[in-house]
Amino acid sequence: LTLLLATRNPKKGRELYRLLRGLPIRIMTLDQFPDIPTVKEDAPTFEGNAIKKAAVVSRCTILPVLADDSGLVVDALGGLPGVRSARFAAMPQVPMTIASAWGQGGKHNLRRRGV
């Protein structure tokens, strides 16, 4: 059995590979399928983005597809940036915002979520 991980992110590919290591499957990533389009992750939830990515990629291949989405959730920011983590990280005020949130409750205030 071959499983396609719906990612071109090398770090995420290694992370998922480690989780699946030892299973009797061959693991591939989107790097091996350059013609498969990049999926715009614009769903309102991590789960929605993962489902969308899996659906789009699975229409481009006969392989079973595993997709995920994740991000940073900050309690002191009302759950932000959440599903918008990548866009949030590009904003210039983010280091100060994160530092402020960290000071309002310690490390338990920040956590990673995803599917």
C-alpha positions as CSV (number, residue, x, y, z in Angstrom):
1,L,0.0,0.0,0.0
2,T,1.2,3.5,-0.8
3,L,0.0,6.5,1.1
4,L,0.3,10.1,-0.2
5,L,0.9,12.8,2.4
6,A,-0.8,16.0,1.1
7,T,2.1,18.3,1.9
8,R,5.1,19.9,0.3
9,N,6.4,21.0,3.7
10,P,9.5,19.0,4.5
11,K,9.2,19.4,8.2
12,K,5.5,18.3,8.2
13,G,6.4,15.4,5.9
14,R,9.1,14.2,8.3
15,E,6.7,14.6,11.3
16,L,3.9,12.5,9.6
17,Y,6.5,10.0,8.4
18,R,7.6,9.5,12.0
19,L,4.0,8.9,13.1
20,L,3.5,6.3,10.4
21,R,6.9,4.6,10.6
22,G,6.7,0.9,11.2
23,L,3.5,0.4,9.3
24,P,3.7,-1.7,6.1
25,I,3.1,1.2,3.8
26,R,5.2,3.2,1.3
27,I,4.9,6.9,2.1
28,M,5.1,9.7,-0.6
29,T,4.6,13.4,-0.4
30,L,3.4,16.0,-2.9
31,D,7.1,16.8,-3.8
32,Q,6.9,13.6,-5.9
33,F,3.8,15.0,-7.7
34,P,4.7,18.5,-9.0
35,D,1.7,18.6,-11.2
36,I,-0.8,18.4,-8.3
37,P,-1.9,22.0,-7.6
38,T,-1.4,23.7,-4.3
39,V,-4.7,23.8,-2.3
40,K,-5.8,27.1,-1.0
41,E,-6.4,26.5,2.7
42,D,-9.3,28.9,3.2
43,A,-11.8,26.9,5.3
44,P,-12.8,28.3,8.7
45,T,-11.5,25.3,10.6
46,F,-8.4,23.1,10.7
47,E,-10.6,20.1,10.0
48,G,-12.2,21.9,7.0
49,N,-8.8,22.7,5.5
50,A,-7.6,19.1,6.0
51,I,-10.7,17.7,4.3
52,K,-10.4,20.2,1.4
53,K,-6.8,19.4,0.9
54,A,-7.4,15.6,1.0
55,A,-10.4,15.9,-1.4
56,V,-8.5,18.1,-4.0
57,V,-5.4,15.9,-3.9
58,S,-7.3,12.6,-4.1
59,R,-9.0,13.8,-7.3
60,C,-5.5,14.1,-8.9
61,T,-4.3,10.6,-8.1
62,I,-5.5,7.0,-7.4
63,L,-3.5,6.9,-4.1
64,P,-5.1,7.2,-0.7
65,V,-4.4,10.6,0.7
66,L,-3.6,11.8,4.3
67,A,-3.9,15.5,4.9
68,D,-3.8,17.7,8.0
69,D,-3.8,21.3,9.0
70,S,-2.6,22.9,12.2
71,G,-1.8,26.2,13.9
72,L,-1.3,28.1,17.0
73,V,-4.2,28.9,19.4
74,V,-3.6,31.5,22.1
75,D,-6.1,31.6,24.9
76,A,-5.2,35.2,25.8
77,L,-6.1,36.2,22.2
78,G,-9.5,34.6,22.3
79,G,-8.2,31.5,20.3
80,L,-6.3,33.6,17.7
81,P,-4.6,33.1,15.4
82,G,-6.0,29.6,15.1
83,V,-6.7,28.5,11.5
84,R,-5.1,31.8,10.3
85,S,-1.7,31.1,11.9
86,A,0.3,31.4,8.7
87,R,-1.1,34.8,7.8
88,F,-0.9,36.0,11.4
89,A,2.8,35.1,11.6
90,A,3.5,37.5,8.7
91,M,2.2,40.5,10.6
92,P,4.9,42.8,12.0
93,Q,3.2,43.1,15.5
94,V,3.0,39.4,16.1
95,P,6.2,39.0,18.3
96,M,4.9,41.6,20.7
97,T,1.4,40.1,20.7
98,I,2.7,36.6,21.4
99,A,5.1,37.9,24.1
100,S,2.2,39.8,25.7
101,A,0.0,36.6,25.6
102,W,2.8,34.6,27.1
103,G,3.1,37.0,30.0
104,Q,-0.7,36.7,30.7
105,G,-0.7,33.1,31.8
106,G,2.5,31.3,31.1
107,K,3.3,28.6,28.5
108,H,-0.1,26.9,29.0
109,N,-1.7,29.9,27.3
110,L,-0.2,28.9,24.0
111,R,-0.9,25.6,22.3
112,R,-0.9,24.0,18.9
113,R,-4.1,22.5,17.5
114,G,-4.9,20.7,14.4
115,V,-6.2,17.6,12.7
